[in-house]
Amino acid sequence: GVTAGGADQDTSARMLVPVGHTVGIKLFARGVMVVKAPESGTPADDCGLQTGDIIVKCGGVSVTSSEQFQSLLQENGETATDLQVRREGGSVTLSVSPEQNEKGAYCIGAWIRDSMAGIGTMTYVTQSGEYGALGHGISDSDTGLLVSTNGGELYDTEIMGIEKGSMGKPGVLSGVIYYGGQSKLGTIEANTEQGIFGTIDSRMWKEIDKMLGEGPGREPIPIGYRQDVKKGPAFIRSCISGEPRDYAIEIQKVDYSTAHKNKSLVIKVTDPELLSLTGGIVQGMSGSPIIQDGKLIGAVTHVFIQDSTKGYGIFIENMLEH
């Protein structure tokens, strides 16, 4: 995409604050997901439930959480009941006959979960509080599909440790996410291939002021469009050390085509400090803003499995198009 008269784009370049702050992400899924194959002999197994199935209705009532699903089962007792299940994009209806467990509760013997949580990095925020984070979507680990969501929330997170990446094994940030009203930082309105998007609340603004006020500064900077991006030195902003820092990287490859929405850039971490801290790019750094020549040009999206010093990035304009 270069628009007609692309030359004068710069005069109206959007201004964004590059953030680089790690956040706890909680996504509310539609329905509840079966997370491991039911054991044989259980009602779940007998009726044909499989790993990755999403139970969206129980006896005609929409399922909203695992607690509410349990209470629907209690109301229903041991009568055979219809489960409407989403499986690989299609819909299947199964008939299950719950059994009482030793505590007298009706259950079907399936492991389920109702939301997904993880740690990621906020890329940017607009002056009006709209943010983009991650630079890629949140997919289900079992099915690989984007999690279809009823929204979600951002929370405070504290990084407890960093497992360095090594050949063939990506590193990971281990941290705790603090749930609850006191630690909420914003809402998630969309989960897309280009990232998660929503609005931050006043607590997150305070965090940003505190963090960037003392660090690299919370001034909005212009975005760089794909034609502005070139091979060579750049920075990624991350607060992986506990405070925000801009770490040196090298952009090694720029794919100007639009084939790969979130793998347009290949970057290599060159900053000795970041290399000694993390070994390069670790899970949880997805969304870290990439800054080149004073412009926000993109975000880190994936780490190379075979070489943790390298990763992919997305153009910021692709994130903004979501």
SESE-31552 format. One record per residue (C-alpha): residue in one letter; x, y, z. Coordinates in steps of 0.25 Angstrom, whole numbers, plus 5000, padded with zeros to 4 digits. Layout:
BEGIN
AXYZ
...
! end
This chain:
BEGIN
G500050005000
V500550134996
T499350234994
A499250324982
G500050444985
G500750364995
A501850464996
D501050565005
Q500750455015
D501750495024
T501050635027
S499950555033
A500750445039
R499950385051
M500650415064
L500650295074
V501350275088
P502250145087
V502050075100
G502849945102
H502149915115
T501849765118
V500349735122
G499549625126
I498549585116
K497249505119
L496349475107
F494949425110
A494549315100
R493249295094
G492749165101
V493749065108
M494848985102
V495148845104
V496648845107
K496948695108
A496348575102
P495348515111
E495748385118
S495048265113
G493748225120
T493348365123
P492048425118
A492948525110
D493648415104
D492348335101
C491748455094
G492948475085
L493548605091
Q494948635086
T496148725090
G495948865084
D494448855084
I493748985089
I492448955096
V491549075092
K490249025097
C489748925107
G488248885106
G488049005097
V488649115107
S489849185103
V491049155111
T491849275116
S492849215127
S493249085133
E492549115146
Q491249145138
F491449015130
Q491548935143
S490248995148
L489548965135
L489948825137
Q489448825152
E488048875148
N487948775137
G488348655145
E488548525138
T487548545127
A488248535113
T488548675109
D488948735096
L490348805095
Q490548895083
V492048885080
R492848975070
R493948885064
E494948925054
G494049035049
G492848955048
S491648925058
V491348785063
T490248745073
L490548635083
S489648575093
V490248545107
S489748475119
P490448535132
E490748445143
Q490848485158
N492248485164
E492548445178
K492148575184
G490848565177
A491048675166
Y490748645152
C491848645142
I492348595129
G493748565132
A494448665122
W495548765126
I495048905121
R495449045122
D494749175119
S495849285116
M497249295112
A498349375120
G499749405116
I500749515116
G501049615105
T501549745101
M500749875098
T501249935085
Y500650075085
V499550165090
T498850275084
Q498650415091
S497150365093
G497550235100
E497350135089
Y498550035089
G499049915080
A499849805086
L500549675082
G500549695067
H499949555065
G498649485069
I498449395081
S498249255076
D497849135083
S499049045085
D498248925082
T497448965069
G498349075064
L497149165061
L496949305066
V496149305079
S494749355076
T494549445088
N493549525095
G494649625099
G495649625110
E496449705120
L497849755122
Y498449745136
D499749775144
T500849675142
E502149655149
I503249585142
M503849475152
G504849415143
I505449405129
E505749275123
K506749295112
G506549245098
S507449145093
M507549065080
G506149005076
K505549055089
P504949195090
G505149265103
V504049305112
L503649415122
S503049355134
G502249455142
V501049465150
I499749535146
Y498949605157
Y497549595154
G496449685160
G495849825159
Q497049885166
S498049835155
K497249855143
L497949935132
G496949935121
T495949855112
I496249765100
E495249795089
A495849715077
N496749595075
T497249595061
E498449535053
Q499049675054
G498949675069
I498049705081
F497349845082
G496549925091
T496550035101
I497450065113
D496850125126
S497450235135
R498350135143
M499050095130
W499250245127
K499850265141
E500750145138
I501250205125
D501450335131
K502250275142
M503050185133
L503350265121
G503350395128
E504650355135
G505150265123
P505150295108
G503950395109
R502550375106
E502450475095
P501650425083
I502550405071
P502150395056
I501950255050
G502850205039
Y502050145027
R502650025020
Q503350105010
D504150185021
V504650055027
K506050005023
K507149905026
G508049945037
P508049995051
A506850015060
F506349995074
I505249915081
R504649975094
S504449875105
C504249875120
I504749735122
S505849785132
G504749845141
E504949985134
P504750025120
R505950025111
D506250045096
Y507149925092
A507949925079
I507549835068
E507849815053
I506749805043
Q507249695033
K506049685024
V504849765019
D503749695012
Y502949815005
S501949715000
T500649695008
A500749535007
H501149515022
K500249605031
N501149595043
K502549545037
S502949665029
L504249695036
V505349605040
I506149665052
K507349625060
V507649665074
T509049735075
D508949795088
P509949725098
E509149765110
L507849695104
L508649575099
S509149555113
L507849575119
T506949485110
G507849425099
G507049515089
I505549505087
V504649425097
Q503149395098
G502549515105
M503349615097
S502349605085
G501749745083
S503049815087
P503149945078
I504149955067
I504750095066
Q505550145054
D506050285051
G505150345062
K503850275056
L503050165061
I503150065049
G502649925055
A502549825066
V503349695069
T502349575066
H503149445067
V504449385071
F505249295061
I505249155068
Q506649125063
D507249255067
S506649335078
T507449455074
K506549475062
G505149495061
Y504049545052
G503349685052
I502049745047
F501949875040
I501249975049
E500250015037
N499849875037
M499449875052
L498750005050
E497949945039
H497349835047
! end
